């Protein structure tokens, strides 16, 4: 699978254009996607295309990855567009539920910058609108109490976390989206990447995570989890953010798309929001590879819908990411891949992720199966019920079974 995404061109500047006419007057648009602020902005601006004969609805939820595939498998599909990311588009392509966009681009999208097109096997399959990554978020005031600078490595993070606990400043100083399932698997992907690991044997779909780098990644995660809330395996991004806003966390690895709400004055404790800062992703194990992955978010169009609805969806989603959506309020919601974007201080974590040359999340047709196996199999190690090597071996076995069922392995 060949991909093309020119992240270096993210910040291309251009003149803003007025959003006057969406260019479609009839059809059905129904969007499914995640619920963070930037996606809400895109959906809200797509909804401005609604007319008496063109309907636009959206379902933005943390459970979007559970419902987008079944919601696009019917004929006609319930959802006409799924807002996806680097990993989640793979499942939709594998199940053939999204359509190539080349014809719609030719008819209605000639003005979309080419660096936004996600091209797979020579076909445009999505239009990206933002870059994202996980990176350091920290409390300036709490670190100052122990005389610590923002950590550059996970070893530093653990050391500072222990100081904060030992001195009674914060009981559970480290936060993280370690909820068993997708979030926990993503944390392993980050940590294993930072340790220099490769997920598959070269030229093969055979998993290759049961090795010293995989064990080192698990041990680092275990050390971090011992400084987290005791219920860390139930904490997803929303719960982790809530803990942060409550002032219960001093350090965490968090998505750039979710840091704006933590630093906003409105609705937050000023002591927390004014002392919240972002930093570059950390390294681990003495290496120089950022222990994170670089992502894009973008939109697709369903295959199993009438052409009228596909046209309406393309045009509405194009309007959802038009340069006119960038305002003082929305500019800091994401690292936008939209002409006219100017990075805000809250975006510096993602900007530094790109500057450090972070690796992109592996967009391979079978990576989703390994991600699922990781999400299902990591918790027993963190709970002390399995050793690291057994945990990774069992995950490889679970992945191999799924990969054989899908035809990726014999």
C-alpha positions as CSV (number, residue, x, y, z in Angstrom):
1,X,0.0,0.0,0.0
2,X,1.5,3.2,-1.1
3,X,0.7,6.4,0.7
4,X,1.4,10.0,-0.1
5,X,1.0,12.8,2.4
6,X,3.3,15.8,2.3
7,X,3.4,16.8,5.9
8,X,6.2,19.2,5.3
9,X,3.6,21.4,3.4
10,X,1.2,21.6,6.3
11,X,1.7,25.2,6.9
12,X,1.4,26.4,3.3
13,X,-0.2,29.8,3.5
14,X,-2.9,31.1,1.2
15,X,-5.6,33.6,0.9
16,X,-8.8,33.0,2.8
17,X,-11.9,32.4,0.7
18,X,-15.4,33.4,1.5
19,X,-17.9,30.6,2.1
20,X,-20.8,31.7,0.0
21,X,-22.3,28.8,-1.7
22,X,-21.7,25.1,-1.0
23,X,-22.4,24.1,-4.6
24,X,-24.9,21.4,-3.9
25,X,-28.6,21.8,-3.3
26,X,-29.9,18.3,-2.7
27,X,-28.9,15.0,-1.1
28,X,-28.2,13.4,2.3
29,X,-25.1,14.0,4.4
30,X,-24.5,12.0,7.6
31,X,-21.1,12.3,9.3
32,X,-19.6,10.0,11.9
33,X,-16.4,10.9,13.7
34,X,-14.6,11.6,17.0
35,X,-15.7,14.3,19.4
36,X,-12.8,16.6,19.9
37,X,-13.1,20.3,19.2
38,X,-11.5,20.4,15.7
39,X,-13.8,17.7,14.4
40,X,-16.8,19.5,15.9
41,X,-15.8,22.6,14.0
42,X,-15.5,20.7,10.7
43,X,-18.9,19.1,11.2
44,X,-20.5,22.4,12.2
45,X,-19.2,24.1,9.1
46,X,-20.3,21.2,6.9
47,X,-23.8,21.6,8.4
48,X,-23.9,25.2,7.0
49,X,-24.6,23.6,3.6
50,X,-28.0,22.4,4.8
51,X,-30.9,23.5,2.7
52,X,-34.5,22.5,2.4
53,X,-33.5,19.5,0.2
54,X,-30.0,18.9,1.5
55,X,-29.8,17.5,5.0
56,X,-26.6,17.4,7.1
57,X,-26.4,15.4,10.3
58,X,-23.5,14.2,12.4
59,X,-22.8,11.7,15.1
60,X,-19.5,12.7,16.9
61,X,-18.7,10.2,19.6
62,X,-15.7,8.6,21.4
63,X,-17.2,5.3,20.1
64,X,-16.8,6.3,16.4
65,X,-14.5,3.5,15.5
66,X,-17.0,0.9,16.8
67,X,-19.8,2.3,14.7
68,X,-18.3,3.7,11.5
69,X,-17.7,0.4,9.7
70,X,-21.1,-1.2,10.4
71,X,-22.7,2.2,9.7
72,X,-21.2,2.1,6.2
73,X,-21.7,-1.5,5.3
74,X,-25.4,-1.3,4.5
75,X,-26.8,-0.3,1.1
76,X,-27.5,2.6,1.3
77,X,-25.0,3.2,4.1
78,X,-26.3,5.0,7.2
79,X,-23.2,7.3,7.3
80,X,-22.2,9.0,4.1
81,X,-18.9,10.2,5.5
82,X,-16.5,8.9,8.2
83,X,-14.0,11.3,9.7
84,X,-11.0,9.0,10.1
85,X,-7.3,9.0,11.1
86,X,-4.2,7.3,10.0
87,X,-5.2,4.0,11.5
88,X,-8.9,3.9,11.2
89,X,-9.1,4.4,7.4
90,X,-7.4,1.0,7.0
91,X,-10.4,-1.0,8.2
92,X,-12.7,1.0,5.9
93,X,-10.5,0.3,2.9
94,X,-10.1,-3.4,3.8
95,X,-13.9,-3.8,3.9
96,X,-14.4,-1.7,0.7
97,X,-16.9,0.7,2.3
98,X,-15.4,4.0,1.1
99,X,-15.1,5.2,-2.5
100,X,-12.1,6.7,-4.3
101,X,-12.6,10.4,-4.5
102,X,-10.8,11.1,-7.8
103,X,-13.9,11.8,-9.8
104,X,-15.4,14.0,-7.1
105,X,-12.1,15.9,-6.8
106,X,-12.0,16.5,-10.6
107,X,-15.6,17.8,-10.5
108,X,-15.7,19.7,-7.2
109,X,-12.3,19.7,-5.6
110,X,-9.8,21.2,-7.9
111,X,-9.1,24.0,-5.4
112,X,-8.2,21.6,-2.6
113,X,-4.4,21.7,-2.0
114,X,-2.9,18.4,-3.2
115,X,-1.0,18.0,0.0
116,X,-4.3,17.2,1.7
117,X,-5.1,14.2,-0.5
118,X,-4.5,10.8,1.1
119,X,-3.5,8.7,-1.9
120,X,-3.5,4.9,-1.6
121,X,-2.5,2.7,-4.4
122,X,-2.9,5.7,-6.8
123,X,-6.4,6.6,-5.7
124,X,-7.4,9.5,-3.5
125,X,-9.2,7.9,-0.6
126,X,-9.5,10.7,1.9
127,X,-8.9,14.5,2.3
128,X,-6.8,15.3,5.4
129,X,-7.4,18.5,7.3
130,X,-5.2,18.3,10.4
131,X,-2.1,16.7,11.8
132,X,-2.0,15.3,15.3
133,X,0.3,13.6,17.7
134,X,0.7,12.8,21.4
135,X,3.2,14.8,23.3
136,X,4.2,16.1,26.7
137,X,1.7,18.2,28.7
138,X,2.9,19.5,32.1
139,X,2.0,21.7,35.1
140,X,4.6,24.5,35.3
141,X,3.8,25.3,38.9
142,X,4.0,21.8,40.2
143,X,7.3,21.1,38.5
144,X,8.7,24.3,40.0
145,X,7.9,23.0,43.4
146,X,10.4,20.2,42.9
147,X,12.9,22.3,40.9
148,X,12.3,20.2,37.8
149,X,12.5,21.3,34.1
150,X,10.0,19.7,31.7
151,X,11.1,16.1,31.0
152,X,12.7,15.3,27.7
153,X,12.7,11.5,28.4
154,X,10.3,9.1,29.9
155,X,13.0,8.3,32.5
156,X,12.9,12.0,33.5
157,X,9.1,11.9,33.7
158,X,9.2,8.9,36.0
159,X,11.9,10.5,38.2
160,X,9.9,13.8,38.5
161,X,6.7,11.9,39.2
162,X,8.3,10.0,42.1
163,X,9.5,13.3,43.5
164,X,6.1,14.8,43.3
165,X,4.6,11.8,45.1
166,X,7.3,11.5,47.8
167,X,7.0,15.2,48.7
168,X,3.2,14.9,49.0
169,X,2.6,17.4,46.2
170,X,0.5,15.1,43.9
171,X,-0.7,11.7,44.9
172,X,-0.9,10.3,41.4
173,X,1.3,12.7,39.4
174,X,1.2,11.0,36.0
175,X,-1.8,10.7,33.7
176,X,-2.3,8.8,30.5
177,X,-5.0,7.3,28.3
178,X,-4.3,3.8,29.4
179,X,-7.8,2.4,29.1
180,X,-7.6,-1.2,28.0
181,X,-8.4,-1.4,24.3
182,X,-7.4,1.0,21.6
183,X,-5.9,3.7,23.9
184,X,-3.7,1.3,25.8
185,X,-2.5,-0.3,22.5
186,X,-1.6,3.2,21.2
187,X,0.5,3.9,24.2
188,X,2.5,0.7,23.4
189,X,2.8,1.7,19.8
190,X,4.3,5.0,21.0
191,X,6.7,3.4,23.5
192,X,7.8,0.6,21.2
193,X,8.4,3.1,18.4
194,X,10.6,5.1,20.8
195,X,12.6,2.0,21.7
196,X,13.3,1.6,18.0
197,X,11.1,-1.4,17.5
198,X,9.7,-2.7,14.2
199,X,6.2,-4.2,14.3
200,X,6.6,-6.8,11.6
201,X,9.3,-8.9,10.0
202,X,10.7,-7.2,6.9
203,X,8.5,-7.8,3.9
204,X,6.0,-9.8,5.9
205,X,2.8,-9.5,7.8
206,X,4.3,-11.6,10.6
207,X,4.3,-9.7,13.9
208,X,7.7,-9.1,15.5
209,X,7.1,-7.4,18.9
210,X,8.3,-10.2,21.2
211,X,11.8,-9.0,21.6
212,X,14.0,-6.9,24.0
213,X,12.5,-3.7,22.7
214,X,9.0,-4.9,23.3
215,X,9.8,-5.9,26.8
216,X,11.6,-2.6,27.5
217,X,8.5,-0.8,26.2
218,X,6.2,-2.8,28.6
219,X,8.5,-2.2,31.5
220,X,8.5,1.6,30.9
221,X,4.7,1.5,30.7
222,X,4.5,-0.4,34.0
223,X,6.8,2.1,35.7
224,X,4.5,4.9,34.5
225,X,1.3,3.2,35.5
226,X,2.6,2.8,39.1
227,X,2.5,6.7,39.3
228,X,-1.0,6.9,37.8
229,X,-4.5,6.7,39.3
230,X,-5.2,3.2,40.5
231,X,-8.0,2.9,37.9
232,X,-5.8,3.8,35.0
233,X,-7.0,0.9,32.9
234,X,-10.4,2.6,32.7
235,X,-9.1,6.1,31.8
236,X,-9.5,7.1,28.2
237,X,-8.6,10.5,26.8
238,X,-11.8,12.1,28.2
239,X,-11.2,10.7,31.7
240,X,-7.6,11.6,31.7
241,X,-8.4,15.1,30.6
242,X,-11.0,15.4,33.4
243,X,-8.4,14.3,35.9
244,X,-6.1,17.0,34.6
245,X,-8.7,19.7,34.8
246,X,-9.4,18.7,38.4
247,X,-5.8,19.4,39.2
248,X,-4.9,15.8,40.0
249,X,-2.2,15.3,37.4
250,X,1.2,17.0,36.9
251,X,2.5,15.2,33.7
252,X,1.0,13.3,30.9
253,X,1.3,12.3,27.3
254,X,-1.7,13.7,25.4
255,X,-3.1,14.3,22.0
256,X,-2.4,17.8,20.7
257,X,-6.0,18.0,19.5
258,X,-7.2,17.8,23.2
259,X,-4.8,20.3,24.8
260,X,-6.7,23.4,23.8
261,X,-9.5,22.8,26.2
262,X,-7.1,22.2,29.0
263,X,-5.4,25.6,28.5
264,X,-8.6,27.6,27.8
265,X,-9.6,30.2,30.4
266,X,-13.3,29.5,30.1
267,X,-14.6,26.7,32.2
268,X,-11.3,25.8,33.8
269,X,-9.7,26.4,37.2
270,X,-7.3,29.3,36.5
271,X,-4.6,27.7,38.6
272,X,-4.7,24.7,36.4
273,X,-5.2,26.2,33.0
274,X,-2.7,29.0,33.4
275,X,0.0,26.6,34.5
276,X,-0.7,24.0,31.8
277,X,2.0,23.9,29.1
278,X,2.9,21.7,26.2
279,X,6.3,20.3,25.2
280,X,7.9,18.1,22.7
281,X,7.3,14.3,22.7
282,X,9.7,12.5,25.0
283,X,12.3,9.9,24.0
284,X,13.1,6.7,25.9
285,X,15.8,4.2,26.6
286,X,18.6,6.6,25.7
287,X,17.5,6.8,22.1
288,X,16.7,9.8,19.9
289,X,13.4,8.6,18.3
290,X,10.4,10.4,19.7
291,X,8.2,7.9,21.6
292,X,5.1,9.0,19.7
293,X,3.6,8.7,16.2
294,X,2.5,11.3,13.7
295,X,-1.1,11.2,12.5
296,X,-3.5,12.9,10.1
297,X,-7.2,13.3,10.4
298,X,-9.4,13.5,7.3
299,X,-12.8,12.7,5.8
300,X,-14.0,10.0,3.5
301,X,-17.1,9.4,1.4
302,X,-19.1,6.1,1.6
303,X,-19.2,3.7,-1.3
304,X,-22.7,2.4,-0.8
305,X,-24.7,5.6,-1.3
306,X,-26.3,7.2,-4.3
307,X,-24.1,9.5,-6.4
308,X,-26.3,12.5,-5.4
309,X,-25.5,11.9,-1.7
310,X,-21.8,11.3,-2.5
311,X,-21.7,14.7,-4.3
312,X,-23.5,16.4,-1.5
313,X,-21.2,14.8,1.1
314,X,-18.0,15.8,-0.8
315,X,-19.2,19.4,-1.2
316,X,-20.4,19.7,2.4
317,X,-17.2,18.2,3.8
318,X,-15.1,20.4,1.6
319,X,-16.9,23.4,3.0
320,X,-16.3,22.0,6.5
321,X,-12.5,22.4,6.0
322,X,-12.6,25.6,4.0
323,X,-10.1,28.3,5.0
324,X,-13.0,30.4,6.2
325,X,-13.5,28.1,9.2
326,X,-10.2,29.5,10.7
327,X,-11.1,32.1,13.3
328,X,-9.5,33.3,16.5
329,X,-11.5,30.7,18.3
330,X,-10.8,27.7,16.0
331,X,-7.2,28.5,15.1
332,X,-5.7,26.7,18.1
333,X,-7.9,23.7,18.0
334,X,-5.5,21.8,15.8
335,X,-2.5,21.9,13.5
336,X,-4.7,22.6,10.5
337,X,-3.7,21.5,7.0
338,X,-5.7,24.5,5.7
339,X,-4.5,27.6,3.9
340,X,-4.2,30.5,6.3
341,X,-3.4,28.4,9.4
342,X,-1.1,30.1,12.0
343,X,0.2,27.9,14.8
344,X,-1.0,28.9,18.3
345,X,1.1,28.3,21.4
346,X,-1.1,25.3,22.3
347,X,-0.1,23.7,19.0
348,X,3.6,23.7,19.7
349,X,3.6,20.1,20.9
350,X,2.5,18.8,17.5
351,X,4.8,21.2,15.7
352,X,7.8,20.0,17.7
353,X,6.7,16.4,17.0
354,X,7.0,17.1,13.3
355,X,10.3,19.0,13.8
356,X,11.8,16.0,15.6
357,X,11.0,13.8,12.7
358,X,8.5,11.5,14.5
359,X,7.6,8.4,12.6
360,X,4.0,8.1,11.2
361,X,1.7,5.5,12.6
362,X,2.2,2.4,10.4
363,X,-0.7,2.6,7.8
364,X,-0.6,-1.1,6.9
365,X,-3.6,-3.2,6.1
366,X,-2.9,-5.6,8.9
367,X,-1.7,-3.1,11.5
368,X,-5.3,-2.7,12.8
369,X,-5.4,-6.4,13.7
370,X,-2.1,-6.1,15.7
371,X,-3.5,-2.9,17.4
372,X,-6.6,-4.8,18.5
373,X,-4.5,-7.7,19.8
374,X,-2.4,-5.3,21.8
375,X,-5.4,-3.6,23.2
376,X,-6.9,-6.9,24.3
377,X,-3.7,-8.4,25.6
378,X,-1.6,-5.8,27.5
379,X,-3.7,-5.3,30.6
380,X,-2.7,-8.6,32.3
381,X,1.0,-7.5,32.3
382,X,0.2,-4.1,33.9
383,X,-1.9,-5.9,36.5
384,X,1.0,-8.2,37.3
385,X,-0.8,-11.3,36.1
386,X,1.6,-12.1,33.2
387,X,5.3,-11.5,32.6
388,X,6.3,-9.3,29.6
389,X,7.6,-12.1,27.3
390,X,4.4,-14.2,27.8
391,X,2.2,-11.2,27.3
392,X,3.9,-10.3,24.0
393,X,3.9,-14.0,22.8
394,X,0.2,-14.3,23.5
395,X,-0.5,-11.1,21.6
396,X,1.5,-12.3,18.6
397,X,-0.5,-15.5,18.7
398,X,-3.9,-13.7,18.8
399,X,-2.7,-11.4,16.0
400,X,-1.6,-14.4,13.9
401,X,-5.0,-16.0,14.3
402,X,-6.8,-12.9,13.2
403,X,-4.3,-12.3,10.3
404,X,-4.9,-15.8,9.0
405,X,-8.6,-15.4,9.1
406,X,-8.2,-12.2,7.0
407,X,-5.8,-13.8,4.6
408,X,-2.7,-11.7,5.5
409,X,-0.9,-14.8,6.8
410,X,-1.0,-18.4,5.6
